[in-house]
Amino acid sequence: MSRGATQEGTKKYAAKFRGAAAEGHFREAQGLTISSLGAGTYLGQPNENMDAGYAAALVAAVENGINVIDSAINYRFQRSERSVGTAVKVLANKGFAREEVVVCTKGGYLTPDGTMPADPNRYFFEEYIQKGIFSAKEIAAGSHCMAPRFLENQLGRSLKNLGVECVDVYYLHNPETQLSEIPKADFLGRIREAFLFLESEAARGRIQYYGMATWNGFRQNASAGDAMQLAEIANLAKEIAGEQHRFRFVQLPYNLAMTEALTLGNQTVGGNTKTMMEAAGELGITLIASAALLQGQVAQNLPAFVAEALGLENDVERALQFARSSPGIATALVGMSRVAHVEANTRLVGRAPAGIEEFNKLFSRGEGV
Ligand SMILES: NC(=O)c1ccc[n+]([C@@H]2O[C@H](COP(=O)([O-])OP(=O)(O)OC[C@H]3O[C@@H](n4cnc5c(N)ncnc54)[C@H](OP(=O)(O)O)[C@@H]3O)[C@@H](O)[C@H]2O)c1
């Protein structure tokens, strides 16, 4: 029995939508067949209503052509991961096997368990520091840690929350947070230690791939204090595990208001200036877009030229179409805690992604999107 998503399983999943899914909705990434839209689980209150909402939405997403699920241990204090776990179980009974779905999560932020404890400092002291899982000096910005012992603990918790034996993509969550406090060389040292651990977990089979889920780190000028160079980071993985390394996914915000991955030359690969999309392509890394609706901010009142270029029914569809059609984006994540939103967004499953000409119309006005 497979422990995670497989080439065969994800292919079989896509085949279930033959005829219903438009060409281009499913893509190949790192040997898996993945949908151009993915379901996110970030926003919302840590309560039972939201738990049930996400579980139902995730089931509906997989039933309607989305086989990428994105979570993080700290989302809604571990409750979002548990909603994913509920959905994975329900889906297995509905004929969607674990092998067909790409389950992704993240570690790095300290998080309580289910609810905010009355005394958070005491909780983290007793649960982590006293047990030797991290020391105070390994914490950055009061909330972030990448120490291997901590990641091992967090991965164990995530596997339990998700009810799976293997996480398909395990991301370091916003690692650039640490650059506000520690020098670049120390930062890269910590990344190296984290990658050593993640490669060992890949060898052990508790994760399939690993990556970085970022907010600012790959989206600003190379000179910014918390900017990261993908080639430098991929090189650490190569030094550890050679060409077969498992550092294969990067997540970054990408939407109609945040287009840097496509437009900003902030990366250097082999001495040449590149955009993130170009750099990731050269380095064999898959890019996943987060916040495809910018948390709802690009879901309405878009300028008329967007509709002229992309057509479609409404601005939500256009915003998602932009993210999933961009060259270099494998999957665009959209947070959905309501089945009605899943039903609306999966209408795009039956629509082909925008072609390059349609897409270029957006940028032909001179000032860009
Ligand atoms: N640094 C990181 O690692 C990072 C940062 C941000 C996001 N992410 C990932 O990316 C995912 C997507 O980003 P996000 O959730 O922050 O923001 P988003 O996807 O841009 O927006 C989610 C919001 O849009 C609403 N929505 C979805 N479909 C809609 C529709 N058809 N009509 C109207 N509203 C709709 C959702 O409502 P309902 O919930 O009510 O359905 C939710 O409030 C996250 O869930 C997370 O998995 C990662």
The ligand as an SDF file (V2000), in Angstrom:
LIG
                    3D

 48 52  0  0  0  0  0  0  0  0999 V2000
    3.1310   31.9150    3.6370 N   0  0  0  0  0  0  0  0  0  0  0  0
    2.3320   30.9130    3.4140 C   0  0  0  0  0  0  0  0  0  0  0  0
    2.7080   29.7890    3.5730 O   0  0  0  0  0  0  0  0  0  0  0  0
    0.9310   31.1510    2.9420 C   0  0  0  0  0  0  0  0  0  0  0  0
    0.3860   32.4270    3.0280 C   0  0  0  0  0  0  0  0  0  0  0  0
   -0.9150   32.6130    2.5930 C   0  0  0  0  0  0  0  0  0  0  0  0
   -1.6390   31.5550    2.0810 C   0  0  0  0  0  0  0  0  0  0  0  0
   -1.0920   30.2910    2.0250 N   0  0  0  0  0  0  0  0  0  0  0  0
   -1.8600   29.1480    1.4890 C   0  0  0  0  0  0  0  0  0  0  0  0
   -2.6050   29.5820    0.3610 O   0  0  0  0  0  0  0  0  0  0  0  0
   -3.9940   29.3460    0.5900 C   0  0  0  0  0  0  0  0  0  0  0  0
   -4.8240   30.3960   -0.1100 C   0  0  0  0  0  0  0  0  0  0  0  0
   -4.6110   31.6780    0.4910 O   0  0  0  0  0  0  0  0  0  0  0  0
   -5.6320   32.3550    1.5490 P   0  0  0  0  0  0  0  0  0  0  0  0
   -6.5680   31.3240    2.0870 O   0  0  0  0  0  0  0  0  0  0  0  0
   -4.8150   33.1110    2.5140 O   0  0  0  0  0  0  0  0  0  0  0  0
   -6.3850   33.4170    0.6830 O   0  0  0  0  0  0  0  0  0  0  0  0
   -7.1980   33.3450   -0.6970 P   0  0  0  0  0  0  0  0  0  0  0  0
   -7.2330   31.9860   -1.2260 O   0  0  0  0  0  0  0  0  0  0  0  0
   -6.6450   34.4250   -1.5360 O   0  0  0  0  0  0  0  0  0  0  0  0
   -8.6410   33.7790   -0.2230 O   0  0  0  0  0  0  0  0  0  0  0  0
   -9.4090   32.9670    0.6230 C   0  0  0  0  0  0  0  0  0  0  0  0
  -10.7150   33.7080    0.9130 C   0  0  0  0  0  0  0  0  0  0  0  0
  -11.4700   33.7930   -0.2970 O   0  0  0  0  0  0  0  0  0  0  0  0
  -12.7790   33.3130   -0.0660 C   0  0  0  0  0  0  0  0  0  0  0  0
  -13.2960   32.6900   -1.3050 N   0  0  0  0  0  0  0  0  0  0  0  0
  -12.9150   31.5390   -1.9000 C   0  0  0  0  0  0  0  0  0  0  0  0
  -13.6420   31.3030   -3.0090 N   0  0  0  0  0  0  0  0  0  0  0  0
  -14.5250   32.3200   -3.1370 C   0  0  0  0  0  0  0  0  0  0  0  0
  -15.5410   32.6280   -4.0570 C   0  0  0  0  0  0  0  0  0  0  0  0
  -15.8060   31.8410   -5.0960 N   0  0  0  0  0  0  0  0  0  0  0  0
  -16.2450   33.7720   -3.8560 N   0  0  0  0  0  0  0  0  0  0  0  0
  -15.9730   34.5770   -2.8200 C   0  0  0  0  0  0  0  0  0  0  0  0
  -15.0280   34.3380   -1.9070 N   0  0  0  0  0  0  0  0  0  0  0  0
  -14.2930   33.2220   -2.0550 C   0  0  0  0  0  0  0  0  0  0  0  0
  -12.6640   32.3190    1.0650 C   0  0  0  0  0  0  0  0  0  0  0  0
  -13.9080   32.2060    1.7240 O   0  0  0  0  0  0  0  0  0  0  0  0
  -14.4320   30.9060    2.5320 P   0  0  0  0  0  0  0  0  0  0  0  0
  -13.3330   30.4550    3.4680 O   0  0  0  0  0  0  0  0  0  0  0  0
  -15.6150   31.4410    3.2340 O   0  0  0  0  0  0  0  0  0  0  0  0
  -14.7810   29.7990    1.5420 O   0  0  0  0  0  0  0  0  0  0  0  0
  -11.5870   32.9810    1.9270 C   0  0  0  0  0  0  0  0  0  0  0  0
  -12.1380   33.9540    2.7750 O   0  0  0  0  0  0  0  0  0  0  0  0
   -4.1130   29.3600    2.1120 C   0  0  0  0  0  0  0  0  0  0  0  0
   -5.3270   28.7840    2.5580 O   0  0  0  0  0  0  0  0  0  0  0  0
   -2.8690   28.5990    2.4760 C   0  0  0  0  0  0  0  0  0  0  0  0
   -3.1070   27.2190    2.3120 O   0  0  0  0  0  0  0  0  0  0  0  0
    0.1860   30.0980    2.4290 C   0  0  0  0  0  0  0  0  0  0  0  0
  1  2  1  0
  2  3  2  0
  2  4  1  0
  4  5  1  0
  4 48  2  0
  5  6  2  0
  6  7  1  0
  7  8  2  0
  8  9  1  0
  8 48  1  0
  9 10  1  0
  9 46  1  0
 10 11  1  0
 11 12  1  0
 11 44  1  0
 12 13  1  0
 13 14  1  0
 14 15  2  0
 14 16  1  0
 14 17  1  0
 17 18  1  0
 18 19  2  0
 18 20  1  0
 18 21  1  0
 21 22  1  0
 22 23  1  0
 23 24  1  0
 23 42  1  0
 24 25  1  0
 25 26  1  0
 25 36  1  0
 26 27  1  0
 26 35  1  0
 27 28  2  0
 28 29  1  0
 29 30  1  0
 29 35  2  0
 30 31  1  0
 30 32  2  0
 32 33  1  0
 33 34  2  0
 34 35  1  0
 36 37  1  0
 36 42  1  0
 37 38  1  0
 38 39  2  0
 38 40  1  0
 38 41  1  0
 42 43  1  0
 44 45  1  0
 44 46  1  0
 46 47  1  0
M  CHG  2   8   1  16  -1
M  END
$$$$
